């Protein structure tokens, strides 16, 4: 294992993050506050409670997931796309590193950033609503797995993308709708039966449900299914990355 | 054992274009090999294949005895690459970039070594500058510093002086000479023949994915080099004297000088007899000088011959 290489890539990626630490910190704080003003105060005051939890508190896990997923994807995809774009990828390709080391460096850094954002949102949310976390260990596990698996997905998108438009395409056209339709701001049980069936095909439902369970003990799907879903998703992403490096798809000519 | 062993390497791109058509080449330890070829000859593809950036279709490459595919870690650890394009992260500082490169190759931090590299390349004063603030020449040096950060035994320089001014080119040559003194094997690609002539020990000529020739620079120039003998006459003549008709002589327009082209490698150059015949014909010789053909002539000749063969 080339540990110095993993550390070098990780540090390099984190440096980009620290260069814009203020933006990294301020923007999630502002957007979370806005969500609370709109969903929590304006709309939430009419919804009152969802399954015994105040609406303001109910949306916190979904809000965190929304940001963590989009941040993980955008950080990881940009992280690997940019060296491709400016040509510095030659150095990675000619270095004595294997795919696992490259992935650990890039995905590790992207996941760290996403985790940081998640924690900032959690902290901000605590100012607006009373939060209880029933299963803190499960919460941390769900959060970490989500950071990792969506960073992996972002990494794949970054390798796949041939231009900046494509880089934005998947997050915009696929991920954001899936997250919004994934029960981030409502319980799946609030949907009409037909849509409930459709919702179960959305992988994000399982993540949000499991994450929400770790806060309130409420879930749309059994917790074991949620864990299986995210483990399966991570495995698929890992397999895809392994294949990419084995075949050199879109990186090695 | 050669430091780099290239055996029957072929590279066919997905579109069907064959960039390397069975290249074999040994690169000896401590030498400077110049790979000479026109644009699109396959120089960069060959280097990319050795460094692991391009996957070869067929054949094998070993660096320090390690196969570049199956033992890529051991092979790549020995190799440093200075790419042709200015591929640098614009927001990174010079020193951070060099540290990054060292780490990427699995080496522990060594600030003293990095300082030595940066000082040697006159980058020490710029170590905390962002790459985007540097001039083109400075960026080129940063690329070299990054390639040297992990103490490679073999250094590839892909067109190191393309688009570089004369002074910087001389600088670059000095740097290469210094590295050679440290025992680093250097392979550089260039389409400036002057460059190969100035710094290489051996010259390889590559065109259309084939190595046409690899030879000691000096012997290449003697073996294939032709010389031109120019004889200046005291009194101009109207035509080449008939006694000299079996020589292929060229008379200058003013009739004041005769030029004779001969092969330095031939058994007899015919110069002695020519001078005798000139004296017999009553021509007084005022001055004589010779000029050696440059590598460029050799190169152009080789490429032209390959084209003729392809056409035939």
HADDOCK unambig.tbl for C-alpha pairs under 7 A between the chains (distance, minus, plus):
assign (segid A and resid 2 and name CA) (segid B and resid 106 and name CA) 5.45 0.50 0.50
assign (segid A and resid 3 and name CA) (segid B and resid 106 and name CA) 6.82 0.50 0.50
assign (segid A and resid 4 and name CA) (segid B and resid 103 and name CA) 4.95 0.50 0.50
assign (segid A and resid 4 and name CA) (segid B and resid 104 and name CA) 6.43 0.50 0.50
assign (segid A and resid 4 and name CA) (segid B and resid 106 and name CA) 4.98 0.50 0.50
assign (segid A and resid 4 and name CA) (segid B and resid 107 and name CA) 6.52 0.50 0.50
assign (segid A and resid 4 and name CA) (segid B and resid 108 and name CA) 6.75 0.50 0.50
assign (segid A and resid 5 and name CA) (segid B and resid 103 and name CA) 4.97 0.50 0.50
assign (segid A and resid 5 and name CA) (segid B and resid 104 and name CA) 3.91 0.50 0.50
assign (segid A and resid 5 and name CA) (segid B and resid 105 and name CA) 6.27 0.50 0.50
assign (segid A and resid 5 and name CA) (segid B and resid 106 and name CA) 5.39 0.50 0.50
assign (segid A and resid 8 and name CA) (segid B and resid 100 and name CA) 5.44 0.50 0.50
assign (segid A and resid 8 and name CA) (segid B and resid 103 and name CA) 5.32 0.50 0.50
assign (segid A and resid 8 and name CA) (segid B and resid 104 and name CA) 6.00 0.50 0.50
assign (segid A and resid 86 and name CA) (segid B and resid 87 and name CA) 6.20 0.50 0.50
assign (segid A and resid 87 and name CA) (segid B and resid 87 and name CA) 5.06 0.50 0.50
assign (segid A and resid 88 and name CA) (segid B and resid 87 and name CA) 4.96 0.50 0.50
assign (segid A and resid 88 and name CA) (segid B and resid 88 and name CA) 5.71 0.50 0.50
assign (segid A and resid 88 and name CA) (segid B and resid 89 and name CA) 6.79 0.50 0.50
assign (segid A and resid 90 and name CA) (segid B and resid 53 and name CA) 6.60 0.50 0.50
assign (segid A and resid 93 and name CA) (segid B and resid 52 and name CA) 6.40 0.50 0.50
assign (segid A and resid 93 and name CA) (segid B and resid 53 and name CA) 5.40 0.50 0.50
assign (segid A and resid 94 and name CA) (segid B and resid 51 and name CA) 5.26 0.50 0.50
assign (segid A and resid 94 and name CA) (segid B and resid 52 and name CA) 5.24 0.50 0.50
assign (segid A and resid 94 and name CA) (segid B and resid 53 and name CA) 5.80 0.50 0.50
assign (segid A and resid 94 and name CA) (segid B and resid 76 and name CA) 6.57 0.50 0.50
assign (segid A and resid 95 and name CA) (segid B and resid 76 and name CA) 6.07 0.50 0.50
assign (segid A and resid 95 and name CA) (segid B and resid 104 and name CA) 6.35 0.50 0.50
assign (segid A and resid 95 and name CA) (segid B and resid 105 and name CA) 5.58 0.50 0.50
assign (segid A and resid 96 and name CA) (segid B and resid 72 and name CA) 6.45 0.50 0.50
assign (segid A and resid 96 and name CA) (segid B and resid 73 and name CA) 4.39 0.50 0.50
assign (segid A and resid 96 and name CA) (segid B and resid 76 and name CA) 5.41 0.50 0.50
assign (segid A and resid 96 and name CA) (segid B and resid 77 and name CA) 5.95 0.50 0.50
assign (segid A and resid 96 and name CA) (segid B and resid 105 and name CA) 5.79 0.50 0.50
assign (segid A and resid 97 and name CA) (segid B and resid 73 and name CA) 6.88 0.50 0.50
assign (segid A and resid 252 and name CA) (segid B and resid 53 and name CA) 5.82 0.50 0.50
assign (segid A and resid 252 and name CA) (segid B and resid 54 and name CA) 5.70 0.50 0.50
assign (segid A and resid 252 and name CA) (segid B and resid 55 and name CA) 6.94 0.50 0.50
assign (segid A and resid 253 and name CA) (segid B and resid 54 and name CA) 5.05 0.50 0.50
assign (segid A and resid 253 and name CA) (segid B and resid 55 and name CA) 6.43 0.50 0.50
